[in-house]
């Protein structure tokens, strides 16, 4: 299970998507949606001037939400969450201007908090 959480976290952190060039300003400013090969939603988020901004979401190949992340002007900013295949929250992290902040929490399969760490 730790491996699943790590994979999901890495996927959320390194989510990549493609935009198209705005010919008038040579910048990327648009919502982005990508799909798994089987047609299920994979990533969804927004670029503002080519920089990640706002909430990003990631789903697995079965269409289950596995992570949410937030950006402010390209920096990790806000609450990030990782979910298991049953939709249970397994990890919650907080960032402010790309820095770890607040209390991070981890849950087990039953929903019990098994670890916390303050930043």
DRENKOLTI-620899 format. One record per residue: residue in three letters; chain; x, y, z of N, C-alpha, C in turn. Coordinates in steps of 0.05 Angstrom, whole numbers, plus 32768, in hexadecimal, padded with zeros to 4 digits. Example, Ala and Ser with C-alpha at 12.3 -4.5 7.8 and 13.67 -1.06 7.14 Angstrom:
<pts>
[pt "ALA","A",[8108,7F8E,809C],[80F6,7FA6,809C],[8108,7FBE,809C]]
[pt "SER","A",[8101,7FD3,808E],[8111,7FEB,808F],[8102,8001,809D]]
</pts>
This chain:
<pts>
[pt "UNK","A",[8010,7FE8,8000],[8000,8000,8000],[8011,8019,8000]]
[pt "UNK","A",[8028,8018,800F],[803A,802F,800E],[8043,8035,7FF2]]
[pt "UNK","A",[8048,8020,7FE3],[8051,8024,7FC7],[803B,8031,7FB7]]
[pt "UNK","A",[8022,802A,7FBB],[800B,8036,7FAC],[800A,8054,7FB3]]
[pt "UNK","A",[800C,805A,7FCD],[800B,8076,7FD5],[8022,8086,7FC9]]
[pt "UNK","A",[803A,807A,7FC9],[8051,8088,7FBE],[804D,808C,7FA0]]
[pt "UNK","A",[8044,8078,7F92],[803F,807B,7F75],[802B,8091,7F70]]
[pt "UNK","A",[8015,8091,7F7F],[8000,80A5,7F7B],[800B,80C1,7F81]]
[pt "UNK","A",[801B,80C4,7F97],[8026,80DD,7F9E],[8039,80E7,7F88]]
[pt "UNK","A",[804A,80D6,7F7F],[805D,80DD,7F6A],[804E,80E6,7F51]]
[pt "UNK","A",[8039,80D7,7F4B],[8029,80DE,7F33],[801D,80F9,7F35]]
[pt "UNK","A",[8012,80FF,7F4D],[8005,8119,7F51],[801A,812F,7F4F]]
[pt "UNK","A",[8031,812B,7F5C],[8046,813F,7F5C],[8051,8144,7F40]]
[pt "UNK","A",[8054,812F,7F31],[8060,8132,7F16],[804C,8130,7F00]]
[pt "UNK","A",[8033,8137,7F06],[801F,8136,7EF1],[8028,8147,7EDA]]
[pt "UNK","A",[8024,813D,7EC2],[802B,814C,7EAA],[8015,814C,7E96]]
[pt "UNK","A",[8011,8162,7E8A],[7FFC,8164,7E75],[8005,8178,7E60]]
[pt "UNK","A",[7FF8,8179,7E4A],[8000,818A,7E34],[7FEA,819F,7E2F]]
[pt "UNK","A",[7FF3,81B7,7E29],[7FE1,81CC,7E21],[7FE6,81D4,7E04]]
[pt "UNK","A",[7FD8,81E8,7DFB],[7FDE,81F1,7DE0],[7FE6,820F,7DE1]]
[pt "UNK","A",[7FF5,8217,7DCE],[7FFF,8232,7DCE],[7FE9,8246,7DC8]]
[pt "UNK","A",[7FE8,825B,7DD8],[7FD6,8271,7DD3],[7FE5,8284,7DC1]]
[pt "UNK","A",[7FDF,8284,7DA7],[7FEF,8292,7D93],[7FF2,82B0,7D99]]
[pt "UNK","A",[7FDE,82BC,7DA5],[7FDF,82D9,7DA9],[7FF3,82E0,7DBF]]
[pt "UNK","A",[7FF7,82CF,7DD3],[8008,82D7,7DE9],[801F,82C3,7DED]]
[pt "UNK","A",[8020,82AD,7DDD],[8035,8299,7DDF],[8036,828D,7DFB]]
[pt "UNK","A",[801E,828B,7E09],[801D,8280,7E24],[8008,826A,7E24]]
[pt "UNK","A",[800A,8259,7E38],[7FF6,8244,7E3C],[7FE3,824D,7E52]]
[pt "UNK","A",[7FCA,824F,7E4C],[7FB6,8256,7E60],[7F9D,8246,7E5A]]
[pt "UNK","A",[7F9A,822F,7E67],[7F82,821F,7E61],[7F80,8208,7E74]]
[pt "UNK","A",[7F68,81FD,7E75],[7F64,81E4,7E84],[7F70,81CD,7E74]]
[pt "UNK","A",[7F79,81B9,7E83],[7F86,81A1,7E76],[7F78,8188,7E81]]
[pt "UNK","A",[7F72,8176,7E6E],[7F67,815C,7E76],[7F76,8147,7E65]]
[pt "UNK","A",[7F7F,8132,7E73],[7F8B,811C,7E64],[7F7E,8102,7E6D]]
[pt "UNK","A",[7F82,80EE,7E5C],[7F74,80D4,7E60],[7F88,80BD,7E5F]]
[pt "UNK","A",[7F81,80A8,7E6E],[7F8F,808E,7E6C],[7F89,8082,7E50]]
[pt "UNK","A",[7F9A,806F,7E48],[7F95,8062,7E2E],[7F7A,8055,7E2C]]
[pt "UNK","A",[7F6E,804D,7E43],[7F54,8040,7E42],[7F3D,8054,7E41]]
[pt "UNK","A",[7F44,806E,7E40],[7F2F,8082,7E3E],[7F27,808F,7E58]]
[pt "UNK","A",[7F30,8083,7E6F],[7F29,808F,7E89],[7F39,80A8,7E8E]]
[pt "UNK","A",[7F2D,80BB,7E9C],[7F39,80D4,7EA3],[7F53,80CE,7EB2]]
[pt "UNK","A",[7F68,80DD,7EAC],[7F82,80DA,7EBA],[7F8A,80F2,7ECA]]
[pt "UNK","A",[7F8B,810A,7EBE],[7F93,8123,7ECB],[7F80,8139,7EC3]]
[pt "UNK","A",[7F7C,814B,7ED5],[7F6C,8163,7ECE],[7F77,817A,7EDF]]
[pt "UNK","A",[7F7B,8191,7ED2],[7F85,81A8,7EE0],[7F85,81C1,7ECE]]
[pt "UNK","A",[7F93,81D5,7ED6],[7F93,81EE,7EC8],[7FAF,81FA,7EC7]]
[pt "UNK","A",[7FB5,8205,7EB0],[7FCE,8215,7EAC],[7FC6,8232,7EA8]]
[pt "UNK","A",[7FD5,8244,7EB5],[7FD1,8260,7EB1],[7FED,826B,7EA8]]
[pt "UNK","A",[7FEE,8275,7E90],[8007,827E,7E84],[801C,8268,7E85]]
[pt "UNK","A",[8013,824F,7E7F],[8026,8239,7E7E],[802E,822E,7E99]]
[pt "UNK","A",[8023,8237,7EAE],[802A,822F,7ECA],[8012,8222,7ED7]]
[pt "UNK","A",[8017,820C,7EE5],[8001,81FF,7EF3],[7FF5,8212,7F08]]
[pt "UNK","A",[7FDA,8212,7F08],[7FCC,8223,7F1B],[7FB2,8216,7F23]]
[pt "UNK","A",[7FAB,8218,7F3C],[7F92,820D,7F46],[7F93,81EF,7F4C]]
[pt "UNK","A",[7F7C,81E2,7F4D],[7F7B,81C6,7F54],[7F80,81B4,7F3C]]
[pt "UNK","A",[7F90,819F,7F41],[7F95,818A,7F2E],[7F8B,8170,7F3B]]
[pt "UNK","A",[7F80,815E,7F2A],[7F76,8144,7F33],[7F82,812E,7F22]]
[pt "UNK","A",[7F85,8117,7F2E],[7F8F,80FF,7F1F],[7F7E,80E7,7F26]]
[pt "UNK","A",[7F78,80D7,7F11],[7F69,80BF,7F13],[7F79,80A7,7F0A]]
[pt "UNK","A",[7F72,808F,7F14],[7F80,8077,7F0B],[7F72,806C,7EF2]]
[pt "UNK","A",[7F7B,8056,7EE7],[7F70,804C,7ECE],[7F54,8041,7ED0]]
[pt "UNK","A",[7F4A,803D,7EE9],[7F2F,8035,7EEE],[7F1C,804C,7EF3]]
[pt "UNK","A",[7F27,8065,7EF1],[7F16,807C,7EF4],[7F13,8085,7F11]]
[pt "UNK","A",[7F23,807A,7F23],[7F22,8082,7F40],[7F35,8099,7F45]]
[pt "UNK","A",[7F2B,80AD,7F54],[7F3B,80C4,7F5C],[7F51,80BA,7F6E]]
[pt "UNK","A",[7F6B,80C0,7F67],[7F81,80B7,7F78],[7F91,80CE,7F84]]
[pt "UNK","A",[7F8C,80E7,7F7B],[7F9A,80FD,7F86],[7F90,8118,7F7E]]
[pt "UNK","A",[7F92,812B,7F90],[7F8C,8147,7F8A],[7FA4,8158,7F93]]
[pt "UNK","A",[7FAA,816C,7F84],[7FC0,817E,7F8B],[7FB8,819A,7F84]]
[pt "UNK","A",[7FC5,81AE,7F90],[7FBF,81CA,7F8A],[7FD9,81D9,7F85]]
[pt "UNK","A",[7FD7,81EB,7F72],[7FEE,81FC,7F6B],[7FE6,8219,7F6B]]
[pt "UNK","A",[7FF9,822A,7F71],[7FF5,8247,7F6F],[800E,8252,7F60]]
[pt "UNK","A",[8009,825B,7F48],[801F,8265,7F37],[8035,8251,7F34]]
[pt "UNK","A",[802E,8238,7F2F],[8042,8223,7F2A],[804E,8217,7F43]]
[pt "UNK","A",[8047,8221,7F5A],[8052,8217,7F73],[803D,8206,7F82]]
[pt "UNK","A",[8047,81F0,7F8F],[8035,81E1,7FA0],[802A,81F3,7FB5]]
[pt "UNK","A",[800F,81F4,7FB7],[8004,8207,7FCA],[7FE8,81FD,7FD2]]
[pt "UNK","A",[7FE4,81F6,7FEB],[7FCA,81EC,7FF4],[7FCC,81CE,7FFB]]
[pt "UNK","A",[7FB5,81C3,7FFE],[7FB2,81A7,8007],[7FB4,8194,7FF0]]
[pt "UNK","A",[7FC5,817F,7FF3],[7FC7,8169,7FE0],[7FBD,8150,7FEE]]
[pt "UNK","A",[7FAE,8140,7FDF],[7FA3,8127,7FEA],[7FA9,810F,7FD8]]
[pt "UNK","A",[7FAD,80F8,7FE4],[7FB1,80DF,7FD6],[7F9C,80CB,7FE0]]
[pt "UNK","A",[7F8F,80BD,7FCD],[7F7A,80AB,7FD3],[7F81,808F,7FCA]]
[pt "UNK","A",[7F76,807A,7FD8],[7F7B,805F,7FCF],[7F66,8056,7FBB]]
[pt "UNK","A",[7F67,803D,7FB2],[7F55,8034,7F9E],[7F38,8033,7FA7]]
[pt "UNK","A",[7F33,8034,7FC1],[7F18,8034,7FCB],[7F0E,8051,7FD0]]
[pt "UNK","A",[7F1E,8065,7FCA],[7F16,8080,7FCD],[7F1C,808B,7FE9]]
[pt "UNK","A",[7F29,807C,7FFA],[7F30,8085,8015],[7F48,8097,8014]]
[pt "UNK","A",[7F47,80AC,8024],[7F5E,80BE,8025],[7F74,80B0,8034]]
[pt "UNK","A",[7F8C,80AF,8028],[7FA3,80A1,8034],[7FB9,80B4,803D]]
[pt "UNK","A",[7FB9,80CC,8030],[7FCE,80E0,8038],[7FC4,80FC,8032]]
[pt "UNK","A",[7FCB,810E,8043],[7FC4,812A,803F],[7FDD,813B,8045]]
[pt "UNK","A",[7FE4,814C,8032],[7FFC,815D,8035],[7FF4,817A,8031]]
[pt "UNK","A",[8003,818C,803C],[7FFE,81A8,8038],[8018,81B6,802F]]
[pt "UNK","A",[8014,81C8,801C],[802B,81D8,8012],[8024,81F5,8012]]
[pt "UNK","A",[8038,8206,8015],[8035,8223,8011],[804E,822C,8002]]
[pt "UNK","A",[8049,8237,7FEA],[8060,8240,7FD9],[8075,822B,7FD6]]
[pt "UNK","A",[806D,8213,7FCF],[807F,81FC,7FCA],[808C,81F0,7FE4]]
[pt "UNK","A",[8086,81FB,7FFB],[8091,81F1,8014],[807D,81E0,8023]]
[pt "UNK","A",[8087,81CB,802F],[8075,81BB,8040],[806D,81CC,8058]]
[pt "UNK","A",[8053,81C9,8060],[8049,81D9,8076],[8033,81C9,8084]]
[pt "UNK","A",[802D,81D2,809C],[8017,81C6,80AB],[801C,81A9,80B3]]
[pt "UNK","A",[8006,819B,80B9],[8008,817F,80C1],[8001,816E,80A9]]
[pt "UNK","A",[8013,815B,80A3],[800E,8147,808F],[8003,812E,809D]]
[pt "UNK","A",[7FF0,8120,8091],[7FE4,8109,809E],[7FE3,80F1,808A]]
[pt "UNK","A",[7FE5,80D9,8096],[7FE2,80C0,8087],[7FCD,80AF,8095]]
[pt "UNK","A",[7FBC,80A1,8085],[7FA7,8090,808F],[7FAC,8073,8086]]
[pt "UNK","A",[7FA2,8060,8096],[7FA3,8044,808D],[7F8A,803C,807F]]
[pt "UNK","A",[7F87,8023,8078],[7F70,8019,8068],[7F56,801E,8077]]
[pt "UNK","A",[7F56,801E,8091],[7F3E,8021,80A1],[7F36,803E,80A6]]
[pt "UNK","A",[7F47,8051,809D],[7F42,806D,80A2],[7F4E,8078,80BB]]
[pt "UNK","A",[7F5E,8068,80C8],[7F6B,8071,80E1],[7F85,8080,80DA]]
[pt "UNK","A",[7F89,8097,80E7],[7FA2,80A6,80E3],[7FB9,8096,80EF]]
[pt "UNK","A",[7FCD,8090,80DE],[7FE3,807F,80E7],[7FFD,808F,80EA]]
[pt "UNK","A",[7FFD,80A8,80E0],[8014,80B8,80E2],[800D,80D5,80DC]]
[pt "UNK","A",[801A,80E7,80EB],[8019,8104,80E5],[8035,810F,80E7]]
[pt "UNK","A",[8039,8124,80D8],[8053,8132,80D9],[804E,8150,80D5]]
[pt "UNK","A",[805A,8160,80E6],[8056,817D,80E4],[806E,818A,80D6]]
[pt "UNK","A",[8068,819E,80C6],[807C,81AC,80B7],[807A,81CA,80BD]]
</pts>
